[in-house]
Amino acid sequence: MASEKVQVDMDKIRTSIESGIPLTISTYTLPHEMELYIEEVLRAFLGELNQLQVFDYLSYCLKELINNAKKANTKRVYFEEKGLDINNPADYEAGMKGFKNDTLTDIKHYLKLQKEEGLYIKLILQTRNNKIKIEIRNRAALTCFEYKRIHDKLSRAQMFNSIEECMHQILDDSEGAGLGLVMLILMLRKEVGLTEENFQVLSESGETITRLIIPFTKETQQGISMLSEQFVQLIDGLPEFPENIAQINQMLNSADSKMSDIALKISSDVSLTAELLRLVNSAAFSLSKPCETIVEAVKFAGLRGISNLLVSIGTMKNLMVESDAEKKKVWDHSYRVAFCSYNLARNFCSKDRQCVDDSYVCGLLHDMGKVIFATAHPELLEKISNLCNELHVSADLFERMVAGVNHGEIGALIAEKWNFPEVIINVIRYHHEPEDAPKEMQRITKLVYLADLLVHYQDGIVSYDQFETSILEEFGIKSEEQLHTIAERLKIKN
C-alpha cells in the first residue's frame, strides 16, 4: 500500500519567513516519501523568497548532504553492534571494511536501530539578513578522523577552478569517496556564489552540523537594500521620545540624584504615575500586595527596573494606537513575551539582578520594528510599492523582509534614535540571532529569544524542534515535555 503524501504547510512556511523562525524537518530513516516532501518544502520556501533560480542546485546539495548524515548515523549503530569503537583508528579501519556491504544487505535492520537510538536527521531552513541559512544536523558527533577527512576535502575543493578539473584529478585518486562533497562545493561556488566562509562542517553538543549560507541574488539584494534605505527614512518622521520620561531617566542615571527627588518628579505627572503603577501591578510581576505609591514601586523594581519601565511607557505612548488591529496584535504578542521573559529570568537567572531587571522591557520591545512597519503612513507604503515595481522586487518579499526577518534592524535603529540603553538596542537587533549579540548581552538576548518562541509555541505556531537546541540546553530544558510544562505555566490567565 502506497504511503500517503505529506502535505506542505504553506502557512507554516510563510510564518517562518515573516518571523525569522527556523523551519525544521526531522526524520530517522529518511524514506523516499520524506525525500520528496523535503524537496517540495524547499521549492515552496524558495518560491516565497523569489529565489527559485537556485532550487535545482540546492535540491541536489540537500540530497547529498542529508544522505551523508543518514550514512553517518548508520555507521554509529553498525560499529556499536560490531563491538567496535568508532573513535579508535584501528577499529575504524576494521569496521569500514565491511560497513558498505553489510549495511546495503540489511539496511532495514540498521535503520530500525537508528530510530530506536534516536539518531535523527534534521533539516533547518531560515532566512536572515537577505540570505538563506540551511543546516543539516544529525545526532552523531564527528570523530577526529572524520573531521580531518571532511576538512581535507573542503581544502581540496578550494584548489580546483572547475568541476572538470576536479573530475580529472579525483577520479584518478584512490580516495575518490569525497568526490560528492568536492563537486557540491564547486557547483555552489559557481552557480550561487557560495564562499568558503559560507560552508561549514562542525560538531557541537553531540551533533554534526553542515551549514550553508546562500546569498540572495545580487539583483534582489540591491533592490531590498535600496527599498530599506527608503523605508528607514520613516524613522526621521517619528516623534521624539517623550521629554518628561527622558528627563526622569537622566535623573535615574545620575549619581547625584536623590530618591525623594526622583519619586517627586514621577509623582508630579499624574498620567505617568498611573501608567507606571499599572505596569508594576500587572500580572507579569505577580505581586502579593499591590504597590500604591511611586516610592513603593521603586523599592520593588529598583532604579534600573523603574528606568526600564519608563522606557516601555514612553515607547507605547509614541507607537500604540489602540484602534489599529494589526498593531494591537503585535503589542499583545509583545506583552506576553515580556511576561514570559520576566518569569523565565526570575527562574533561570535569579542571581543576575541586571538580567531580571532588563527582562521585561527587552521582551516588551523586542518586536518594535514590526510596530514601526505597522505605523508606516499609507503614502510611504504606496511609494515603496511603486519602487518595488521599478526594481523588479516582489512587494510581498519586501514586506516579509522588513516586517519579518529584518524588523530587528529597523527596531534597533529607532531605539538608537531614542537613546535607549545598549542592552535594549542589542536585544531588539539580535533576538532572532542571539549568538550574534555582543558576548556580555547574549544571556538576556537568548532569554528573550526563548520567551518569543515560547509564546509562538503556546499559540501552536512553532513546534519543539524549531527551538535552537543549544539555547534550550543553556536554560536546562532537555525535553519537549519539560518545555510544554513551562509553556503551560507561563500562560497569562485572562
LOLODO-754585 format. One record per residue (C-alpha): residue in one letter; y, x, z; residue number from 1. Coordinates in nm, 4 decimals. Example, Ala and Ser with C-alpha at 12.3 -4.5 7.8 and 13.67 -1.06 7.14 Angstrom:
<rs>
R rest       c2       c1       c3  nr
R    A  -0.4500   1.2300   0.7800   1
R    S  -0.1060   1.3670   0.7140   2
</rs>
This chain:
<rs>
R rest       c2       c1       c3  nr
R    M   0.0000   0.0000   0.0000   1
R    A   0.3381   0.1441  -0.1023   2
R    S   0.5827   0.2314   0.1747   3
R    E   0.8911   0.0159   0.1985   4
R    K   1.2023   0.1878   0.0657   5
R    V   1.4604   0.2676   0.3346   6
R    Q   1.7968   0.1135   0.2518   7
R    V   2.1096   0.3309   0.2565   8
R    D   2.3619   0.2019   0.5128   9
R    M   2.6971   0.2290   0.3321  10
R    D   2.8942   0.1088   0.6353  11
R    K   2.7491   0.3910   0.8429  12
R    I   2.8354   0.6449   0.5721  13
R    R   3.1949   0.5207   0.5491  14
R    T   3.2328   0.5200   0.9285  15
R    S   3.1039   0.8774   0.9394  16
R    I   3.3592   0.9891   0.6817  17
R    E   3.6501   0.7983   0.8337  18
R    S   3.5781   0.9104   1.1902  19
R    G   3.4620   1.2653   1.1216  20
R    I   3.1310   1.1817   1.2917  21
R    P   2.8239   1.3721   1.1702  22
R    L   2.5834   1.1642   0.9618  23
R    T   2.2296   1.2602   1.0630  24
R    I   1.8800   1.2016   0.9272  25
R    S   1.5781   1.3172   1.1268  26
R    T   1.2134   1.3445   1.0255  27
R    Y   0.8990   1.5177   1.1472  28
R    T   0.6705   1.5127   0.8446  29
R    L   0.9117   1.4663   0.5512  30
R    P   0.7114   1.2130   0.3459  31
R    H   0.8104   1.1537  -0.0167  32
R    E   0.9931   0.8330   0.0763  33
R    M   1.2135   1.0324   0.3156  34
R    E   1.2941   1.2872   0.0433  35
R    L   1.4076   1.0030  -0.1848  36
R    Y   1.6111   0.8471   0.0981  37
R    I   1.7858   1.1801   0.1695  38
R    E   1.8718   1.2102  -0.1985  39
R    E   2.0250   0.8605  -0.2044  40
R    V   2.2251   0.9210   0.1158  41
R    L   2.3601   1.2456  -0.0302  42
R    R   2.4568   1.0659  -0.3518  43
R    A   2.6346   0.7887  -0.1573  44
R    F   2.8077   1.0371   0.0761  45
R    L   2.9401   1.2468  -0.2126  46
R    G   3.0351   0.9332  -0.4052  47
R    E   3.2563   0.8133  -0.1172  48
R    L   3.4282   1.1536  -0.1259  49
R    N   3.4682   1.1577  -0.5069  50
R    Q   3.2567   1.4740  -0.5187  51
R    L   2.9584   1.3577  -0.7238  52
R    Q   3.0019   1.6516  -0.9609  53
R    V   2.8145   1.8721  -0.7078  54
R    F   2.5313   1.6241  -0.6448  55
R    D   2.2692   1.7883  -0.8690  56
R    Y   2.3273   2.1329  -0.7194  57
R    L   2.3311   2.0154  -0.3589  58
R    S   2.0305   1.7898  -0.4121  59
R    Y   1.8284   2.0887  -0.5340  60
R    C   1.9511   2.3018  -0.2429  61
R    L   1.8661   2.0405   0.0178  62
R    K   1.5125   2.0040  -0.1160  63
R    E   1.4644   2.3807  -0.0985  64
R    L   1.6131   2.4220   0.2486  65
R    I   1.4506   2.1145   0.4046  66
R    N   1.1094   2.2179   0.2747  67
R    N   1.1685   2.5673   0.4156  68
R    A   1.2433   2.4053   0.7534  69
R    K   0.9245   2.1955   0.7270  70
R    K   0.7245   2.5082   0.6451  71
R    A   0.8739   2.6915   0.9461  72
R    N   0.7655   2.4077   1.1782  73
R    T   0.4175   2.4033   1.0235  74
R    K   0.3940   2.7780   1.0813  75
R    R   0.4580   2.7269   1.4555  76
R    V   0.1742   2.4785   1.5081  77
R    Y  -0.0594   2.6834   1.2840  78
R    F  -0.0043   3.0019   1.4848  79
R    E  -0.0419   2.8111   1.8122  80
R    E  -0.3712   2.6584   1.7011  81
R    K  -0.4990   3.0007   1.5950  82
R    G  -0.4004   3.1509   1.9315  83
R    L  -0.1557   3.3920   1.7663  84
R    D   0.1850   3.4980   1.8982  85
R    I   0.4344   3.4382   1.6192  86
R    N   0.6762   3.6877   1.7780  87
R    N   0.4174   3.9686   1.7732  88
R    P   0.4382   4.1667   1.4431  89
R    A   0.0621   4.2287   1.4265  90
R    D  -0.0212   3.8633   1.4993  91
R    Y   0.2420   3.7506   1.2498  92
R    E   0.0914   3.9615   0.9733  93
R    A  -0.2608   3.8396   1.0564  94
R    G  -0.1548   3.4751   1.0703  95
R    M   0.0330   3.4792   0.7416  96
R    K  -0.2771   3.5949   0.5525  97
R    G  -0.4426   3.2557   0.5896  98
R    F  -0.1398   3.0349   0.6511  99
R    K  -0.0741   2.9150   0.2966 100
R    N  -0.4331   2.8373   0.2050 101
R    D  -0.5263   2.6786   0.5392 102
R    T  -0.2242   2.4531   0.5597 103
R    L  -0.2464   2.3388   0.1988 104
R    T  -0.6126   2.2496   0.2527 105
R    D  -0.5414   2.0373   0.5623 106
R    I  -0.1664   1.9688   0.5579 107
R    K  -0.2005   1.6215   0.7157 108
R    H  -0.3546   1.7766   1.0271 109
R    Y  -0.0705   2.0256   1.0707 110
R    L   0.1993   1.7668   1.0023 111
R    K   0.0396   1.5471   1.2700 112
R    L   0.0587   1.8390   1.5141 113
R    Q   0.4264   1.8938   1.4257 114
R    K   0.5112   1.5347   1.5073 115
R    E   0.3127   1.5415   1.8325 116
R    E   0.5027   1.8534   1.9434 117
R    G   0.8400   1.7070   1.8477 118
R    L   0.9118   1.9683   1.5814 119
R    Y   1.1787   1.7782   1.3896 120
R    I   1.3797   1.8494   1.0782 121
R    K   1.7362   1.7216   1.0920 122
R    L   1.9911   1.6915   0.8110 123
R    I   2.3568   1.6656   0.9118 124
R    L   2.6384   1.5722   0.6711 125
R    Q   3.0035   1.5817   0.7791 126
R    T   3.3490   1.6042   0.6236 127
R    R   3.6050   1.8339   0.7809 128
R    N   3.9281   1.9927   0.6571 129
R    N   3.8730   1.8942   0.2905 130
R    K   3.5259   2.0465   0.2997 131
R    I   3.1727   1.9136   0.3229 132
R    K   2.9637   2.0571   0.6045 133
R    I   2.5873   2.0411   0.5588 134
R    E   2.3368   2.1571   0.8180 135
R    I   1.9583   2.1634   0.8099 136
R    R   1.8127   2.2118   1.1571 137
R    N   1.4538   2.2493   1.2648 138
R    R   1.3246   2.2775   1.6193 139
R    A   1.1849   2.6277   1.5907 140
R    A   1.3859   2.9386   1.6751 141
R    L   1.3717   3.2213   1.4230 142
R    T   1.1590   3.5216   1.5109 143
R    C   1.3232   3.8634   1.4775 144
R    F   1.1026   3.9290   1.1757 145
R    E   1.2028   3.6050   1.0032 146
R    Y   1.5701   3.6616   1.0829 147
R    K   1.5560   4.0090   0.9271 148
R    R   1.3825   3.8835   0.6114 149
R    I   1.6270   3.5970   0.5599 150
R    H   1.9337   3.8135   0.6055 151
R    D   1.7836   4.0760   0.3770 152
R    K   1.7589   3.8064   0.1078 153
R    L   2.1171   3.6957   0.1737 154
R    S   2.2372   4.0539   0.1396 155
R    R   2.0430   4.0975  -0.1820 156
R    A   2.1929   3.7787  -0.3237 157
R    Q   2.5379   3.9373  -0.2903 158
R    M   2.4236   4.2268  -0.5103 159
R    F   2.3464   4.0121  -0.8152 160
R    N   2.6096   3.8951  -1.0601 161
R    S   2.3972   3.6317  -1.2312 162
R    I   2.0803   3.4277  -1.1941 163
R    E   1.9343   3.6121  -1.4957 164
R    E   1.9836   3.9493  -1.3260 165
R    C   1.8240   3.8131  -1.0112 166
R    M   1.5216   3.6794  -1.2009 167
R    H   1.4656   4.0093  -1.3790 168
R    Q   1.4686   4.2194  -1.0617 169
R    I   1.2971   3.9934  -0.8067 170
R    L   1.0112   3.8824  -1.0330 171
R    D   0.9118   4.2473  -1.0574 172
R    D   0.9260   4.2758  -0.6767 173
R    S   0.6052   4.2267  -0.4814 174
R    E   0.8075   4.0380  -0.2183 175
R    G   0.9085   3.7604  -0.4544 176
R    A   0.8763   3.4893  -0.1912 177
R    G   1.2510   3.4989  -0.1295 178
R    L   1.3385   3.4083  -0.4866 179
R    G   1.4204   3.0448  -0.3986 180
R    L   1.6784   3.1378  -0.1356 181
R    V   1.8450   3.4038  -0.3516 182
R    M   1.8573   3.1700  -0.6527 183
R    L   2.0029   2.8966  -0.4343 184
R    I   2.2863   3.1223  -0.3149 185
R    L   2.3652   3.2409  -0.6656 186
R    M   2.3703   2.8873  -0.8034 187
R    L   2.6022   2.7612  -0.5279 188
R    R   2.8286   3.0608  -0.5744 189
R    K   2.8584   2.9963  -0.9465 190
R    E   2.8710   2.6169  -0.9528 191
R    V   3.0523   2.5088  -0.6346 192
R    G   3.2469   2.8168  -0.5259 193
R    L   3.0322   2.8986  -0.2216 194
R    T   3.1285   3.2231  -0.0483 195
R    E   2.9219   3.4491   0.1756 196
R    E   3.1116   3.3156   0.4798 197
R    N   3.0223   2.9572   0.3862 198
R    F   2.6454   3.0050   0.4036 199
R    Q   2.4907   3.0849   0.7390 200
R    V   2.1434   3.1011   0.8868 201
R    L   2.1377   3.1271   1.2645 202
R    S   1.9295   3.0481   1.5689 203
R    E   2.0793   2.8552   1.8628 204
R    S   1.9339   2.6607   2.1570 205
R    G   1.5784   2.6750   2.0180 206
R    E   1.6827   2.5558   1.6708 207
R    T   1.7081   2.7294   1.3354 208
R    I   2.0295   2.6172   1.1649 209
R    T   2.1094   2.6628   0.7972 210
R    R   2.4752   2.5751   0.7398 211
R    L   2.6590   2.5186   0.4117 212
R    I   3.0337   2.4636   0.3895 213
R    I   3.1183   2.3247   0.0447 214
R    P   3.4881   2.3040  -0.0507 215
R    F   3.6188   2.0003  -0.2358 216
R    T   3.7095   2.0647  -0.5982 217
R    K   4.0379   2.2540  -0.6425 218
R    E   4.1956   1.9517  -0.8093 219
R    T   4.1052   1.7247  -0.5166 220
R    Q   4.2165   1.9815  -0.2580 221
R    Q   4.5522   2.0324  -0.4286 222
R    G   4.6053   1.6573  -0.4596 223
R    I   4.5237   1.5905  -0.0944 224
R    S   4.7442   1.8822   0.0193 225
R    M   5.0425   1.7523  -0.1791 226
R    L   4.9864   1.3986  -0.0535 227
R    S   4.9510   1.5204   0.3047 228
R    E   5.2856   1.7010   0.2798 229
R    Q   5.4443   1.3760   0.1657 230
R    F   5.2811   1.1864   0.4495 231
R    V   5.3794   1.4379   0.7170 232
R    Q   5.7437   1.3650   0.6303 233
R    L   5.6846   1.0421   0.8203 234
R    I   5.6924   1.2468   1.1401 235
R    D   6.0632   1.3141   1.0917 236
R    G   6.1228   0.9401   1.0783 237
R    L   5.9588   0.8719   1.4130 238
R    P   6.1774   0.8110   1.7183 239
R    E   6.2342   1.0935   1.9640 240
R    F   6.0245   1.0941   2.2781 241
R    P   6.1909   0.8730   2.5455 242
R    E   6.4648   1.0788   2.7111 243
R    N   6.4145   0.9393   3.0617 244
R    I   6.0474   1.0409   3.0597 245
R    A   6.1303   1.3833   2.9141 246
R    Q   6.3800   1.4402   3.1985 247
R    I   6.1271   1.3428   3.4664 248
R    N   5.8684   1.5748   3.3140 249
R    Q   6.1214   1.8596   3.3247 250
R    M   6.1652   1.7904   3.6968 251
R    L   5.7874   1.7812   3.7468 252
R    N   5.7529   2.1190   3.5771 253
R    S   6.0359   2.2791   3.7765 254
R    A   5.9514   2.4722   4.0928 255
R    D   6.2937   2.3796   4.2354 256
R    S   6.2392   2.0033   4.2204 257
R    K   6.1720   1.8110   4.5405 258
R    M   5.9041   1.5452   4.5553 259
R    S   6.1514   1.2967   4.7002 260
R    D   6.3912   1.3528   4.4061 261
R    I   6.1113   1.3012   4.1523 262
R    A   5.9967   0.9796   4.3207 263
R    L   6.3573   0.8550   4.3363 264
R    K   6.4120   0.9322   3.9663 265
R    I   6.0990   0.7403   3.8652 266
R    S   6.1697   0.4514   4.1044 267
R    S   6.5203   0.4076   3.9647 268
R    D   6.3655   0.2959   3.6347 269
R    V   6.2051  -0.0418   3.7122 270
R    S   6.0054  -0.0783   3.3887 271
R    L   5.8783   0.2821   3.4086 272
R    T   5.7749   0.2329   3.7719 273
R    A   5.5860  -0.0838   3.6800 274
R    E   5.4071   0.0882   3.3882 275
R    L   5.3136   0.3897   3.5999 276
R    L   5.1746   0.1784   3.8850 277
R    R   4.9877  -0.0386   3.6330 278
R    L   4.8177   0.2702   3.4864 279
R    V   4.7342   0.4234   3.8250 280
R    N   4.5860   0.0923   3.9416 281
R    S   4.3917   0.0325   3.6189 282
R    A   4.0118   0.0137   3.6035 283
R    A   3.9967   0.3750   3.4847 284
R    F   4.0793   0.5151   3.8277 285
R    S   3.8768   0.2646   4.0324 286
R    L   4.0952   0.2878   4.3441 287
R    S   3.9590   0.1317   4.6612 288
R    K   4.3127   0.0329   4.7618 289
R    P   4.5959  -0.0250   4.5077 290
R    C   4.8957   0.2111   4.5038 291
R    E   5.2096   0.0135   4.5823 292
R    T   5.4760   0.2859   4.5605 293
R    I   5.5520   0.5875   4.3435 294
R    V   5.5056   0.8145   4.6445 295
R    E   5.1501   0.6806   4.6886 296
R    A   5.0849   0.7227   4.3151 297
R    V   5.1987   1.0857   4.3256 298
R    K   4.9766   1.1541   4.6279 299
R    F   4.6800   1.0120   4.4388 300
R    A   4.7381   1.1628   4.0936 301
R    G   4.9226   1.4853   4.1827 302
R    L   5.2194   1.6244   3.9900 303
R    R   5.0161   1.7198   3.6836 304
R    G   4.8445   1.3826   3.6801 305
R    I   5.1766   1.1955   3.7046 306
R    S   5.3211   1.4116   3.4255 307
R    N   5.0263   1.3246   3.2027 308
R    L   5.0538   0.9537   3.2773 309
R    L   5.4232   0.9644   3.1865 310
R    V   5.3316   1.1267   2.8540 311
R    S   5.0898   0.8368   2.7971 312
R    I   5.3571   0.5778   2.8748 313
R    G   5.6166   0.7480   2.6513 314
R    T   5.3752   0.7630   2.3591 315
R    M   5.2797   0.3976   2.3934 316
R    K   5.6458   0.2940   2.4119 317
R    N   5.7072   0.4635   2.0768 318
R    L   5.3903   0.3662   1.8947 319
R    M   5.2484   0.0487   2.0442 320
R    V   5.3080  -0.2770   1.8622 321
R    E   5.1007  -0.5499   2.0258 322
R    S   5.1203  -0.7838   1.7251 323
R    D   4.9732  -0.5216   1.4922 324
R    A   4.5989  -0.5964   1.4939 325
R    E   4.4933  -0.2666   1.3336 326
R    K   4.6990  -0.0593   1.5742 327
R    K   4.5800  -0.2620   1.8722 328
R    K   4.2203  -0.1911   1.7663 329
R    V   4.2912   0.1841   1.7689 330
R    W   4.4599   0.1615   2.1102 331
R    D   4.1719  -0.0440   2.2550 332
R    H   3.9341   0.2327   2.1475 333
R    S   4.1695   0.4921   2.2979 334
R    Y   4.1851   0.3120   2.6349 335
R    R   3.8063   0.3093   2.6511 336
R    V   3.7859   0.6795   2.5595 337
R    A   4.0431   0.7545   2.8324 338
R    F   3.8311   0.5596   3.0832 339
R    C   3.5148   0.7478   2.9803 340
R    S   3.6929   1.0855   2.9730 341
R    Y   3.8273   1.0465   3.3252 342
R    N   3.4971   0.9285   3.4694 343
R    L   3.2980   1.1968   3.2871 344
R    A   3.5421   1.4571   3.4217 345
R    R   3.5003   1.3286   3.7780 346
R    N   3.1212   1.3530   3.7448 347
R    F   3.0762   1.6700   3.5389 348
R    C   3.3935   1.8686   3.6134 349
R    S   3.4769   1.7624   3.9704 350
R    K   3.5517   2.1209   4.0798 351
R    D   3.8005   2.1667   3.7944 352
R    R   4.1034   1.9651   3.9122 353
R    Q   4.3001   2.0531   3.5982 354
R    C   4.0271   1.9129   3.3732 355
R    V   4.0145   1.5924   3.5796 356
R    D   4.3944   1.5594   3.5719 357
R    D   4.4097   1.6111   3.1935 358
R    S   4.1087   1.3982   3.1011 359
R    Y   4.2744   1.0550   3.0986 360
R    V   4.5794   1.1432   2.8874 361
R    C   4.3759   1.3538   2.6439 362
R    G   4.1286   1.0692   2.5984 363
R    L   4.4057   0.8149   2.5544 364
R    L   4.5973   1.0145   2.2923 365
R    H   4.3103   1.1783   2.1005 366
R    D   4.3482   0.9354   1.8058 367
R    M   4.7282   0.9439   1.7897 368
R    G   4.7099   1.0464   1.4235 369
R    K   4.5318   0.7200   1.3403 370
R    V   4.8064   0.5244   1.5158 371
R    I   5.0677   0.7100   1.3101 372
R    F   4.8865   0.6195   0.9898 373
R    A   4.8830   0.2539   1.1004 374
R    T   5.2577   0.2886   1.1757 375
R    A   5.3437   0.4055   0.8252 376
R    H   5.6067   0.1947   0.6526 377
R    P   5.4727  -0.0078   0.3555 378
R    E   5.7256   0.1596   0.1217 379
R    L   5.5884   0.5036   0.2116 380
R    L   5.2313   0.3893   0.1544 381
R    E   5.3318   0.2471  -0.1858 382
R    K   5.4873   0.5828  -0.2831 383
R    I   5.1713   0.7634  -0.1742 384
R    S   4.9598   0.5194  -0.3772 385
R    N   5.1697   0.5976  -0.6849 386
R    L   5.1327   0.9715  -0.6221 387
R    C   4.7553   0.9271  -0.5927 388
R    N   4.7523   0.7859  -0.9440 389
R    E   4.9672   1.0713  -1.0767 390
R    L   4.7492   1.3368  -0.9132 391
R    H   4.4196   1.1657  -1.0042 392
R    V   4.3172   1.1415  -0.6393 393
R    S   4.1489   0.8245  -0.5204 394
R    A   4.3786   0.6301  -0.2864 395
R    D   4.0687   0.5358  -0.0841 396
R    L   3.9773   0.9034  -0.0479 397
R    F   4.3281   0.9981   0.0669 398
R    E   4.3293   0.7190   0.3232 399
R    R   3.9936   0.8382   0.4557 400
R    M   4.1213   1.1956   0.4786 401
R    V   4.4452   1.1124   0.6597 402
R    A   4.3370   0.8173   0.8740 403
R    G   3.9914   0.9718   0.9142 404
R    V   3.8935   1.3360   0.9392 405
R    N   4.2475   1.4737   0.9024 406
R    H   4.4035   1.2497   1.1671 407
R    G   4.3651   1.5216   1.4308 408
R    E   4.6104   1.7481   1.2496 409
R    I   4.8595   1.4648   1.1914 410
R    G   4.8440   1.3663   1.5589 411
R    A   4.8827   1.7272   1.6741 412
R    L   5.1971   1.7715   1.4616 413
R    I   5.3557   1.4697   1.6307 414
R    A   5.2501   1.5949   1.9749 415
R    E   5.4211   1.9260   1.8956 416
R    K   5.7358   1.7424   1.7839 417
R    W   5.7427   1.5631   2.1190 418
R    N   5.6833   1.8868   2.3155 419
R    F   5.3544   1.7745   2.4666 420
R    P   5.1587   2.0246   2.6805 421
R    E   4.9377   2.2632   2.4820 422
R    V   4.6184   2.1136   2.6207 423
R    I   4.7016   1.7665   2.4828 424
R    I   4.8042   1.9093   2.1442 425
R    N   4.4788   2.1031   2.1125 426
R    V   4.2534   1.8164   2.2210 427
R    I   4.4203   1.5903   1.9628 428
R    R   4.3780   1.8567   1.6931 429
R    Y   4.0183   1.9579   1.7698 430
R    H   3.8476   1.6555   1.9273 431
R    H   3.6092   1.6304   1.6281 432
R    E   3.5585   2.0096   1.6157 433
R    P   3.5695   2.1219   1.9811 434
R    E   3.4118   2.4575   1.9024 435
R    D   3.7298   2.5464   1.7075 436
R    A   3.9621   2.4791   2.0028 437
R    P   4.1098   2.7727   2.1990 438
R    K   3.8452   2.9040   2.4370 439
R    E   4.0291   2.8015   2.7539 440
R    M   4.0588   2.4424   2.6270 441
R    Q   3.7084   2.3948   2.4873 442
R    R   3.5691   2.2291   2.8008 443
R    I   3.8245   1.9454   2.8043 444
R    T   3.8016   1.9122   2.4243 445
R    K   3.4221   1.8810   2.4404 446
R    L   3.4596   1.6257   2.7187 447
R    V   3.6882   1.4061   2.5028 448
R    Y   3.4539   1.4547   2.2031 449
R    L   3.1690   1.3280   2.4211 450
R    A   3.3755   1.0328   2.5523 451
R    D   3.4817   0.9387   2.1975 452
R    L   3.1230   0.9329   2.0711 453
R    L   3.0067   0.7500   2.3849 454
R    V   3.2434   0.4631   2.3049 455
R    H   3.1162   0.4560   1.9453 456
R    Y   2.7615   0.4633   2.0877 457
R    Q   2.8416   0.1652   2.3140 458
R    D   2.9566  -0.0240   2.0028 459
R    G   2.6387   0.0628   1.8099 460
R    I   2.8343   0.2666   1.5538 461
R    V   2.6627   0.6002   1.6213 462
R    S   2.3133   0.6911   1.7362 463
R    Y   2.1877   0.9548   1.9772 464
R    D   2.1090   1.2075   1.7059 465
R    Q   2.4725   1.2070   1.5889 466
R    F   2.5832   1.3792   1.9098 467
R    E   2.6145   1.7573   1.8963 468
R    T   2.3053   1.8852   2.0809 469
R    S   2.4791   2.1864   2.2354 470
R    I   2.7547   1.9655   2.3843 471
R    L   2.5026   1.7235   2.5356 472
R    E   2.3237   2.0215   2.6904 473
R    E   2.6505   2.1612   2.8258 474
R    F   2.7003   1.8396   3.0233 475
R    G   2.3364   1.8285   3.1324 476
R    I   2.2364   1.5358   2.9087 477
R    K   1.8799   1.6049   2.7973 478
R    S   1.7508   1.2737   2.6591 479
R    E   1.8566   0.9540   2.4883 480
R    E   1.7547   0.7581   2.7997 481
R    Q   1.9987   0.9628   3.0071 482
R    L   2.2772   0.9147   2.7523 483
R    H   2.2093   0.5406   2.7377 484
R    T   2.2289   0.5143   3.1178 485
R    I   2.5657   0.6946   3.1213 486
R    A   2.6972   0.4748   2.8388 487
R    E   2.5979   0.1586   3.0260 488
R    R   2.7606   0.2751   3.3494 489
R    L   3.0837   0.3588   3.1688 490
R    K   3.1274   0.0223   3.0015 491
R    I   3.4560  -0.1367   3.1051 492
R    K   3.3870  -0.4706   3.2685 493
R    N   3.6017  -0.7492   3.1244 494
</rs>
